[in-house]
Amino acid sequence: DRNQIFRYKINQLNTKIELEEKHIYGFHAYNILSIGLCTHKPWLITLGSDNWIKIFDYKDKDRQIVSKHIPDGAYAIAGSDPYGFHICLAMNNRFQLYLITNYELRLVHQYETRNIRDLEMSQSGHFIAVITNNLIKVYSTIHFTLISQLRGHVGKIKQIIWCKNDSILISCGTDGMIYMFNIFTGMRENEIITKQFRYIGITVTNDCNRIYAITSDSTIKIFHHTNLEQEWSIENNFLPSAICLSKSERLLYVGMTHGIIRIYTIPFTNDSYIDLPAHCSSIRRLLVSYDDEYLVSIAESAYLLLFKQTRNNLNSVSSQYQFSQLSLKNFEIINESKPIQPMFEYILVTKSEFDEQKRKIQEIQARINEFETENNLKLRSKHISFTNNLNAYSNKFQTTMKQLISTYEQLKTEIANYNDQFSQQTNDIEEKYDALQNHAEVMYENKMIEILSHIQNSQVELEKIQIEYKNKQIDFNDKEHIDLNEIVNKVNVTLQSKWQSAVHDYEIIQEKEYEINEYIRQMEIDIDDEIENVKINYENELKFLNEYVKRLTMNVSTHRKRYNGIIARMETRDVERNDIENEVKELYNRQSELIQKLDHFHFIIKKKEDRIGVHDIKIHRLQQHILHVEKRKYVLDYKTKSLLERIEPMDQE
């Protein structure tokens, strides 16, 4: 139900597995009850209702310094001392002081008291103020004793603040009173009594002259010493729940019950604030870091928000909120003349650890002395053996040098003999070379004459072959021309036959017309109408025959053109068909090659993905191991440095 994922190793032998809820969650499982900050270290201390105490480095967000589970129910925690050595934890009838050593928590002392509601550690870390209903008790973290009991409140105490070098404690309560107690005398130095409303929280300037308080009537009241200086109502009827002042005293942070953080600029003016939408429930606590750069807030939830303060705006570090800028008229540069506080990285070391380190150093020194004596003995024995070997090698070297000189002289005489023999051999070879060169020139001239005669004969034969080729080409062209003439003659014969048939038909028609005219002359008187109709019919037939003859001539010309076109198309189609078949074969070959390559690439990709997965797992494990080793190395280096610094003066003495 907390949207968490956890991993648990299952043992096959032990089938009964009990999962403890405290080991499941990476952060707090339930609401964060209390938070604290360290003055000179970027440490954030949190206490959750799941009984876990966690200390984080809020500048290095991934670094968790301490994580400890408290079996007893704790509900309040005080911030550490300035150097991050101690923290204080409140329970129902007691509170405990823990020591942060080697990034672990060790119980130092347990104080017994009843009805603890809250507690606050002093600025120097040597006092603890504990709230028990309407009473404040101050304890010492050095002597573990009760210093004083501060009385005066009638109702519940809401908040306490240390000021003036831990000599004065300021408190506010639901009874409408603000008291300023002197720790050493236990008396009230000043008081502010206003019973019309109750106080929810207060914050004080560094000199304790001005007090900012939030009340139940949704107002912010500013007191100078004990006098009411200014009263500022909160707009939109928002109810405040927490208040905090920046270290530069330029900004005032007020947390509301519905989760908004309102930031005011000081001095107060109209529209001199911005609202940050932060939580979804009532804000419990607001804290500002020692360098005035970070703002921490918690509410009734299992998360905290960390805001980073820049020059003119605030940006959320733990979430992606973006906020509008404050107006420059009412707001000056925050970082102007900002006090630079040093960063301390001290680690508290106990006496037992110091004794262990001292014993280890003594053992190491004894081992070093033993090694030195052993090395001296070994060096002496090696020096003696080295001198003996050197004398033997020098004698051997002298004898070998004498032998080499004698061999060198022998080699000189042999080289002179070899040079004489070489000069005689070179003269003989030069004479043989001259004779062979003359013979080769004669042979070359004879071969060149034969080659030229052969070339001339081949040219004559080539001319004969060219003449024969031209004659054959002429015969071939004549045959093609004869074939074309035959085709044309055949076409002309068919055309003449058709033309003669058409002329014969025309003559027959004329004869019939002549006979009809004679018949008409005889029958002119009786059948004039019939003769006219017959004339019209025969004229139409003549027109039809004429058109038919024209169509025949047109068809002959079109058939001739189609015949020529078909022959040309057949030739081009054969060529195109061969080209297409070749292209299809090439495409099939390419397709098969590409399929093989794709299969090979898929196989390679699978192998590489498997390797990448294995390497990622190994890298993750190595990174975790490296982080653990670096933490241990950092602690050990610091211990050795501190021990050496303490041992050096002792050695000098």
C-alpha positions in Angstrom: 0.0 0.0 0.0 3.1 2.3 0.0 4.0 1.9 -3.7 7.3 0.2 -2.8 9.2 -2.7 -4.5 11.5 -4.9 -2.5 13.6 -8.0 -3.2 14.0 -11.0 -0.8 16.1 -14.1 -1.3 14.2 -17.3 -0.9 16.0 -20.3 0.7 14.8 -23.6 -0.6 15.5 -25.4 2.7 13.6 -22.9 4.8 10.1 -22.7 3.4 8.8 -20.5 6.2 9.8 -16.9 5.5 8.7 -14.0 7.7 9.0 -10.5 6.1 9.5 -7.7 8.6 7.9 -4.4 7.5 10.9 -2.4 8.7 13.1 -4.0 6.0 10.8 -3.3 3.1 10.9 0.4 2.5 13.8 2.4 1.2 12.6 5.6 2.8 10.2 6.1 5.6 7.1 3.9 5.3 4.8 6.2 7.3 4.6 9.8 8.3 7.8 11.8 9.2 7.4 12.9 12.8 10.4 15.2 13.2 13.4 16.6 11.4 16.7 18.3 12.4 19.7 20.0 10.7 23.4 20.1 11.6 25.0 23.6 11.8 28.4 22.9 10.2 27.6 19.9 8.1 25.0 19.4 5.3 23.2 16.7 7.3 19.4 16.2 7.5 18.1 14.1 10.3 14.6 12.5 10.0 12.5 10.4 12.3 9.5 8.4 11.0 6.6 6.7 12.6 8.1 3.5 11.3 10.8 3.9 14.1 13.6 4.5 11.6 16.2 7.3 12.1 17.9 8.4 8.9 20.7 10.9 8.3 21.2 12.2 4.8 23.6 14.5 3.1 21.2 16.9 1.5 23.8 18.4 -0.9 24.8 14.9 -2.1 21.2 13.6 -2.5 22.1 10.0 -3.1 24.3 9.6 0.0 22.7 8.1 3.2 25.0 8.5 6.2 23.2 6.6 8.9 20.1 4.5 9.0 19.0 2.9 12.3 15.8 1.2 13.5 14.6 1.9 17.0 12.4 -0.9 18.5 10.8 1.4 21.0 8.2 4.0 19.9 10.0 7.4 19.4 8.1 10.5 18.3 10.5 13.4 18.4 14.1 14.1 17.5 16.4 17.1 18.2 18.9 18.4 15.7 22.5 17.5 16.2 25.2 19.6 17.8 27.2 21.9 15.4 29.8 19.3 14.5 27.4 16.4 14.0 28.5 14.3 17.0 25.3 13.8 19.0 21.5 13.6 18.4 18.7 13.3 21.0 15.6 11.1 20.7 12.4 11.5 22.7 10.2 8.7 23.8 7.2 8.5 26.2 8.9 8.4 29.6 12.5 8.9 28.6 14.8 10.4 26.0 18.1 9.1 24.8 21.4 10.7 23.7 23.1 9.0 20.8 26.7 9.3 19.5 27.4 9.4 15.7 30.7 7.6 15.4 32.1 5.9 12.3 28.7 6.7 10.6 26.9 4.6 13.2 24.6 5.5 16.2 25.7 4.4 19.7 23.6 5.0 22.8 25.5 7.3 25.3 23.0 8.0 28.0 19.3 7.7 28.8 17.4 10.3 30.7 14.3 9.4 32.7 11.4 11.9 32.6 7.7 11.6 32.0 5.2 13.0 29.5 7.7 14.3 27.0 6.1 16.2 24.1 9.1 17.7 22.3 12.8 18.6 22.8 15.3 21.0 21.4 19.1 20.9 21.5 21.0 24.1 22.1 23.1 25.9 19.5 26.4 24.6 20.9 25.0 21.1 21.7 25.8 21.1 25.5 22.2 21.6 26.6 18.9 19.8 25.9 15.5 21.5 26.6 12.7 19.0 27.1 9.0 20.0 27.0 6.6 18.2 29.3 3.1 19.6 29.0 3.5 23.1 30.7 7.1 22.6 32.1 10.5 22.9 30.5 13.5 20.9 31.8 17.0 21.7 30.8 19.6 18.9 30.9 23.4 18.8 30.3 24.8 16.5 27.6 28.3 16.6 29.2 27.5 15.8 32.9 24.1 14.2 32.2 22.4 16.2 35.0 19.3 18.4 35.3 20.3 22.1 35.1 17.0 23.8 35.7 13.2 23.6 35.5 11.4 26.5 33.8 7.8 27.2 34.9 5.2 29.7 34.0 3.0 28.4 31.2 -0.5 27.4 32.1 -1.4 25.6 28.8 0.6 23.4 26.5 3.9 24.7 25.2 4.0 24.8 21.4 7.6 25.8 20.6 10.9 26.7 22.2 14.0 28.5 20.7 17.5 29.0 22.0 19.3 32.4 21.6 22.1 34.6 22.9 24.8 31.9 23.0 22.4 29.4 24.7 21.9 31.6 27.8 18.2 32.5 27.0 15.3 30.2 26.1 12.2 31.6 24.5 8.9 29.7 24.6 5.3 30.1 23.4 2.1 28.3 24.3 -1.6 27.8 23.8 -2.2 30.0 26.9 -1.3 33.1 24.8 2.0 33.7 26.6 5.6 34.2 25.4 8.4 33.8 28.1 12.1 34.5 28.0 13.9 32.4 30.5 17.4 32.7 31.9 18.9 29.1 31.8 21.3 29.6 34.7 19.0 31.4 37.2 15.8 29.7 36.0 13.9 33.1 36.2 11.8 34.9 33.6 13.6 37.9 32.2 10.7 39.1 30.0 7.2 38.0 29.1 4.4 38.8 26.6 0.9 38.1 27.7 -2.0 38.2 25.2 -4.9 35.9 26.2 -7.2 36.8 23.3 -5.5 34.2 21.1 -3.1 31.3 21.3 0.4 31.1 19.8 1.2 28.3 17.2 4.9 29.0 16.6 7.6 31.6 17.0 11.0 32.5 15.5 13.6 35.0 16.7 16.3 37.1 15.1 20.0 36.5 15.9 20.2 39.3 18.5 16.9 38.2 20.1 15.5 41.8 19.8 12.7 40.9 17.4 10.2 38.0 17.7 7.9 36.8 14.9 4.9 34.8 16.1 2.0 33.2 14.3 -1.4 33.0 16.1 -4.7 31.2 15.9 -6.4 34.3 14.5 -4.4 34.0 11.2 -2.0 36.9 11.9 1.7 37.4 12.1 2.7 39.5 15.1 6.1 41.2 15.3 7.4 42.1 18.8 10.4 44.3 19.5 11.5 43.1 22.9 8.1 43.0 24.6 6.3 45.6 22.6 4.0 44.8 19.7 5.6 46.5 16.8 3.5 45.3 13.8 0.6 43.0 13.1 0.1 41.5 9.7 -3.0 39.5 8.8 -2.7 36.5 6.5 -4.8 36.8 3.4 -7.4 34.4 2.1 -8.1 33.3 5.7 -5.3 30.7 5.6 -4.4 29.1 9.0 -0.7 29.0 9.8 0.9 25.9 11.3 4.7 26.6 11.2 7.1 29.5 10.9 10.8 30.0 10.2 13.2 32.9 9.6 16.1 32.9 7.2 19.7 33.4 8.5 20.0 36.7 6.7 16.7 37.9 8.3 15.4 39.0 4.9 12.8 36.2 4.4 10.1 34.8 6.6 8.7 31.4 5.8 5.2 30.5 7.0 3.6 27.0 6.5 -0.2 26.7 6.2 -2.6 24.0 7.2 -3.5 23.2 3.6 0.1 22.6 2.5 1.2 26.0 1.1 4.4 27.7 2.1 4.2 31.5 2.0 7.4 33.5 1.8 7.4 37.1 3.0 10.1 39.7 2.5 11.1 41.8 5.4 10.0 44.6 6.0 6.4 43.7 5.3 4.7 45.6 2.4 1.7 45.0 0.2 2.1 42.1 -2.2 5.5 41.2 -0.7 5.0 37.5 -0.6 4.8 34.5 -2.9 3.0 31.1 -2.3 4.7 27.8 -2.9 2.4 24.8 -3.4 4.3 22.2 -1.4 2.3 19.6 0.5 -1.2 18.2 0.5 -1.7 18.4 4.3 -0.8 20.6 7.2 2.9 21.6 7.4 4.5 20.5 10.7 8.0 21.9 10.6 10.1 24.4 8.5 13.9 24.6 8.8 16.6 26.7 7.0 20.1 25.4 6.5 23.2 27.0 8.1 24.2 28.7 4.8 20.7 30.1 4.1 20.6 28.1 0.9 18.1 25.3 1.5 14.6 25.2 3.0 13.3 21.9 4.4 9.6 21.2 5.1 7.6 18.2 6.4 3.9 17.6 6.7 1.6 14.7 7.7 3.1 12.5 5.0 6.0 10.1 4.3 8.0 12.5 2.3 9.9 15.8 2.8 10.6 18.7 0.4 13.9 20.4 0.0 13.9 23.8 -1.7 17.0 25.6 -3.0 17.1 29.3 -2.5 18.7 31.4 -5.3 19.0 35.1 -5.8 15.5 36.1 -6.6 13.5 32.9 -6.7 13.1 29.5 -5.0 13.4 26.3 -6.9 12.4 22.9 -5.5 15.3 20.4 -5.4 13.3 17.3 -4.5 10.5 18.0 -7.0 10.0 19.9 -10.3 8.2 22.9 -9.0 9.0 26.3 -10.6 8.1 29.5 -8.8 7.6 33.1 -9.8 10.1 35.7 -8.8 9.7 38.2 -6.0 9.5 41.8 -6.9 12.8 43.7 -6.9 11.3 46.8 -5.2 10.5 44.9 -2.0 13.4 42.4 -2.1 17.1 42.9 -2.0 19.8 40.4 -2.9 19.8 37.6 -0.4 23.4 36.5 -0.9 24.7 40.1 -0.3 27.3 40.0 2.6 26.3 36.5 3.4 28.4 35.1 6.3 30.6 32.2 5.1 30.5 29.4 7.7 33.2 26.8 7.5 32.4 23.2 6.7 33.7 20.7 9.3 34.2 17.0 8.6 35.2 15.8 12.1 34.5 12.3 13.2 34.4 11.5 16.9 36.7 8.6 17.9 36.3 6.7 21.3 39.2 5.8 23.6 38.9 2.1 22.8 39.2 2.8 19.1 42.2 5.0 19.8 43.9 2.2 21.9 43.2 -0.3 19.1 44.8 1.9 16.5 47.8 2.5 18.8 48.3 -1.2 19.3 48.1 -1.8 15.6 50.7 0.9 15.0 53.1 -0.7 17.5 52.7 -4.1 15.9 53.4 -2.5 12.5 56.5 -0.8 13.8 57.7 -4.1 15.3 57.2 -5.8 12.0 59.0 -3.0 10.2 62.1 -3.4 12.5 62.1 -7.2 11.9 61.9 -6.6 8.2 64.8 -4.1 8.4 67.1 -6.6 10.2 66.2 -9.4 7.8 66.9 -7.1 4.8 70.3 -6.1 6.2 71.4 -9.7 6.7 70.2 -10.5 3.2 72.0 -7.5 1.7 75.3 -8.5 3.4 75.1 -12.1 2.1 74.3 -10.9 -1.3 77.2 -8.4 -1.3 79.7 -11.2 -0.4 78.3 -13.5 -3.1 78.4 -10.6 -5.6 82.1 -9.8 -4.9 83.0 -13.5 -5.4 81.1 -13.7 -8.6 82.6 -10.5 -9.9 86.2 -11.8 -9.4 85.3 -15.0 -11.3 83.7 -13.1 -14.1 86.7 -10.7 -14.4 89.1 -13.7 -14.8 86.9 -15.3 -17.4 86.6 -12.0 -19.2 90.4 -11.6 -19.5 90.9 -15.1 -20.9 88.1 -14.7 -23.4 89.5 -11.3 -24.6 92.9 -12.9 -25.3 91.3 -15.7 -27.3 89.2 -13.1 -29.3 92.3 -11.1 -30.2 94.1 -14.1 -31.6 91.0 -15.1 -33.7 90.7 -11.5 -34.9 94.2 -11.7 -36.4 93.5 -15.0 -38.1 90.4 -13.5 -39.6 92.3 -10.6 -41.0 94.7 -12.9 -43.0 91.7 -15.0 -44.2 90.0 -11.8 -45.4 93.0 -10.7 -47.4 93.2 -14.1 -49.2 89.5 -14.0 -49.9 89.9 -10.5 -51.5 92.6 -11.7 -53.9 90.5 -14.7 -55.0 87.5 -12.4 -55.5 89.4 -10.0 -57.8 90.5 -12.9 -60.0 87.0 -14.3 -60.2 85.5 -10.9 -61.1 87.9 -10.5 -64.1 87.0 -14.0 -65.5 83.3 -13.2 -65.1 83.6 -9.8 -67.0 85.3 -11.5 -70.0 82.6 -14.1 -70.2 79.9 -11.4 -69.9 81.4 -9.4 -72.9 81.4 -12.6 -75.1 77.8 -13.4 -74.2 76.7 -9.8 -74.9 78.1 -9.8 -78.5 76.5 -13.2 -79.2 73.1 -12.0 -77.9 73.2 -8.8 -80.1 73.6 -10.9 -83.2 70.8 -13.3 -82.3 68.5 -10.3 -81.6 69.1 -8.7 -85.0 68.2 -12.0 -86.8 65.1 -12.4 -84.8 63.9 -8.9 -85.5 64.3 -9.4 -89.3 62.2 -12.6 -89.1 59.5 -10.8 -87.1 59.3 -7.9 -89.6 58.8 -10.3 -92.5 56.1 -12.1 -90.6 54.3 -8.8 -89.9 54.3 -7.8 -93.6 52.7 -11.2 -94.6 50.1 -10.9 -91.9 49.1 -7.4 -93.2 48.6 -8.7 -96.8 46.4 -11.5 -95.5 44.4 -9.0 -93.4 43.7 -6.8 -96.6 42.5 -9.9 -98.4 40.1 -10.7 -95.5 38.8 -7.2 -95.5 38.0 -7.3 -99.3 36.1 -10.6 -98.8 34.2 -9.2 -95.9 33.1 -6.1 -98.0 31.9 -8.4 -100.8 29.9 -10.5 -98.5 28.3 -7.5 -96.9 27.3 -6.1 -100.4 25.7 -9.5 -101.3 23.8 -9.6 -98.0 22.4 -6.1 -98.6 21.3 -7.1 -102.2 19.5 -10.1 -100.8 17.6 -8.0 -98.3 16.6 -5.5 -101.0 15.4 -8.3 -103.3 13.2 -9.7 -100.4 11.7 -6.3 -99.8 10.9 -5.8 -103.5 9.2 -9.2 -103.6 7.0 -8.2 -100.6 6.1 -4.8 -102.2 5.3 -6.6 -105.6 3.0 -9.0 -103.8 1.2 -6.1 -102.1 0.9 -4.3 -105.4 -0.5 -7.4 -107.1 -3.2 -7.7 -104.4 -4.0 -4.0 -104.7 -4.3 -4.3 -108.6 -6.6 -7.3 -108.4 -8.9 -5.5 -106.0 -8.8 -2.4 -108.1 -9.7 -4.5 -111.3 -12.6 -6.1 -109.5 -13.8 -2.7 -108.5 -13.5 -1.4 -112.1 -15.3 -4.5 -113.4 -18.1 -3.9 -111.0 -18.3 -0.3 -112.1 -18.6 -1.4 -115.8 -21.3 -3.8 -115.0 -23.2 -1.0 -113.2 -22.9 1.3 -116.3 -24.3 -1.4 -118.6 -27.2 -2.0 -116.3 -27.8 1.8 -116.2 -27.8 1.9 -120.0 -30.4 -0.9 -120.1 -32.5 0.8 -117.5 -32.4 4.1 -119.4 -33.7 2.4 -122.5 -36.4 0.8 -120.5 -37.2 4.1 -119.0 -37.5 5.7 -122.4 -40.1 3.2 -123.2 -42.0 3.5 -120.0 -41.5 7.3 -119.4 -45.1 8.2 -119.6 -46.5 5.5 -117.3 -44.0 5.1 -114.5 -42.1 8.4 -114.0 -42.3 8.0 -110.2 -40.9 4.5 -110.3 -38.0 5.6 -112.5 -37.1 8.5 -110.1 -37.1 6.1 -107.1 -34.9 3.6 -109.0 -32.5 6.5 -109.9 -32.2 7.5 -106.3 -31.5 3.9 -105.2 -28.8 3.4 -107.8 -27.2 6.7 -107.0 -27.0 5.6 -103.3 -25.5 2.3 -104.4 -22.9 4.1 -106.4 -22.0 6.3 -103.5 -21.7 3.3 -101.3 -19.4 1.5 -103.8 -17.2 4.6 -104.1 -16.9 4.9 -100.3 -16.1 1.2 -100.2 -13.3 1.6 -102.7 -11.9 4.4 -100.7 -12.1 2.4 -97.5 -10.2 -0.5 -99.2 -7.4 1.8 -100.1 -7.2 3.2 -96.6 -7.2 -0.3 -95.1 -4.3 -1.3 -97.3 -2.2 1.6 -96.2 -3.0 1.1 -92.5 -2.2 -2.7 -92.8 1.1 -1.8 -94.4 2.0 0.5 -91.5 0.8 -2.0 -88.9 2.9 -4.7 -90.5 6.1 -2.5 -90.3 5.3 -1.5 -86.7 4.6 -5.1 -85.6 8.0 -6.2 -87.0 9.8 -3.4 -85.2 7.9 -4.2 -81.9 8.7 -7.9 -82.1 12.4 -7.0 -82.4 12.3 -4.6 -79.4 10.2 -7.0 -77.3 12.7 -9.8 -77.7 15.5 -7.5 -76.6 13.4 -6.2 -73.6 12.4 -9.7 -72.7 16.1 -10.8 -72.4 16.9 -7.7 -70.4 14.0 -8.3 -68.0 14.9 -11.9 -67.5 18.5 -10.9 -66.6 17.3 -8.3 -64.2 14.9 -10.8 -62.5 17.7 -13.2 -62.0 19.9 -10.5 -60.5 17.1 -9.4 -58.2 16.5 -13.0 -57.0 20.2 -13.4 -56.3 20.3 -10.1 -54.4 17.2 -11.1 -52.4 18.8 -14.4 -51.3 22.0 -12.6 -50.3 20.2 -9.9 -48.3 18.1 -12.6 -46.5 21.3 -14.3 -45.5 22.8 -11.1 -44.3 19.7 -10.2 -42.2 19.7 -13.6 -40.5 23.4 -13.1 -39.7 22.8 -9.6 -38.3 19.9 -10.8 -36.2 22.1 -13.6 -34.7 24.9 -11.0 -34.0 22.4 -8.6 -32.4 21.0 -11.3 -30.1 24.5 -12.2 -29.0 25.4 -8.6 -28.3 22.1 -8.0 -26.4 22.9 -11.0 -24.1 26.4 -9.7 -23.6 25.2 -6.2 -22.8 22.7 -7.5 -20.2 25.4 -9.5 -18.5 27.8 -6.5 -18.5 25.1 -4.2 -17.1 24.5 -6.5 -14.2 28.3 -6.8 -13.5 28.7 -3.0 -13.7 25.8 -2.4 -11.3 27.3 -4.8 -8.7 30.8 -3.2 -9.2 29.4 0.3 -8.6 27.7 -0.8 -5.4 31.0 -2.5 -4.2 33.0 0.6 -5.2 30.7 2.9 -3.2 31.0 0.7 -0.2 34.8 0.6 -0.5 35.1 4.3 -1.0 33.0 4.9 2.2 35.2 2.6 4.2 38.4 4.1 2.7 37.2 7.6 3.5 36.6 6.7 7.2 39.9 4.7 7.5 41.9 7.6 5.9 40.5 10.1 8.2 41.1 7.8 11.2 44.8 7.2 10.2 45.3 11.0 9.7 43.9 11.9 13.1 45.8 9.1 14.8 49.1 10.1 13.1 48.5 13.7 14.2 48.1 12.6 17.8 51.0 10.1 17.7 53.6 12.5 16.2 53.8 14.8 19.3 54.1 11.7 21.5 57.0 10.3 19.3 58.7 13.7 19.5 58.5 13.6 23.3 
